[in-house]
Amino acid sequence: MKAPMTSLLLFGSSFGFAELQISEVLYDTPGTDSSEEWVEIFNPGCDVVDLSSYQLKDNGSTYSLSGTLAANTYLTLARSSSGFEALYGFAPDASDLTLSLGNSGDYLELYNANTLVDLVAWEGKVSGWDLSAKYVSLYRTNISSSTSESDWATSSIDTPSTGNLSQDCSGNNGSGEGVSYSGDYYDSVTNLSGASLKAALQDLLEVNHTKLSYSEVWDALQYTDEDPDNTSNVILLYTRRSHDKSDRDGQTGFDNQSWNREHVWPKSLGFASTSQYGYTDIHHIRPADKTVNSSRSNKDYDEGGSAQGEAADTYATSESFEPMDDIKGDVARMIFYMDVRYDGSDGNMSDLYLVNNTSSETGDSFFGVICTLYTWHQEDAVDANEMRRNDRIQEWQGNRNPLIDHPEWVAEFYSGQCG
């Protein structure tokens, strides 16, 4: 056990945008701490960083870094190469870490010379830091310049040497707010239209798509759907309720108010296996109230029906589901993304396509109602929250929803059927 702190540590809410950041820590390991603990550092800048002036400190010792770290790159520092490899099947970047991280409360500081540039703490060792992780890592959720518990979360699966952090260096303004797509993202589809444009977009979305595991989707949604006014919460899709991130379906203490993973294009309609890309594609997966998600089931989207008590201004029949007006466009553009992204050409997914009725049943690969969705897109325009979510999804998954970036393409593809 580490000795108690003998002096009061005072930390402001933010530091200047750091050259390096602590990005992930495994402190309470599934085996032997002395061989399995590790720390990950990330370079969120757009230049190579000389590590010789950097040090990691915990409540007991100091570790000096060496070498260099390229832009947008992770560095994994382990206490033992063999212990790390036994957990993950590959070697860490360095295996001479001398820190011994406390399981019952500790902190980790990153210094550049004598300047503190980043901090993470757990289990009450520093005031305001009550994070706890048993046998899994703590990870940084964003590259904000702030240093607070709200920038961190407990993982469901460790991701050493990789993760959700990224910086767009093509036109970086140093804000540390993650990826905002650069002007050349859609260069490969310039001057195309109609079916040719749609096919080219499918290729673009496929080549940039990093498949997540279904367990990683939990962590991704905590970031992509984070409440900007309360970073401990996520915004639930159909109710628009701000809800505690940690109150997930299946976790200790869950109930009917907990949130789970809603597939906006139902997974029973074209991709029933977790090995399929659509099953974990977070462009159409949203946090949703467990009860409302169950009520929605795999119904097509259309208008009419009986009011759904848990979600205001929401209606359903035995075949269809109508969300509130404020999110109808969001839902439509997620469905249009799925139609564009999955055309059956990759060998992993069926050709998903839209129909103008509510006849879809489990096992089908089509969904409706296309012209209702087209109207919803027209009536509920893209907003800042959708753009923010699109940016954050790109950080995790690598691709974007082109119907959010270019809403005019919805008419390009569907006005012939619905215009």
Secondary structure, DSSP 4 states (H G I P E B T S, - for coil): -PPPP-S-----SB-S--SSEEEEEE-S-SS-HHHH-EEEEEE-SSS-EEGGGEEEEESS-EEE--SEE-TTEEEEEES-HHHHHHHHSS--SB--------TTSEEEEEEETTEEEEEEEETTSSTT-----SSS-EEE----SB-SGGGEEE-SS--TT--S-----SS--S--------TTTTGGGTT--HHHHHHHHHHHHHHTPPPPPHHHHHHHHHHHTEETTEEEEEE-TTT--EEETT-BTTSTT--TTSEEEEESS-TTTT--STTSGGGG-TTSEEEEEHHHHHHHTTPEE-S-SEE-TTSTT-EE-SSEEE--GGGHHHHHHHHHHHHHH-BSTTSSS-B-EE-SSS---TT--EE--HHHHHHHHHHS---HHHHHHHHHHHHHHS---HHHH-THHHHHHHHHHH-
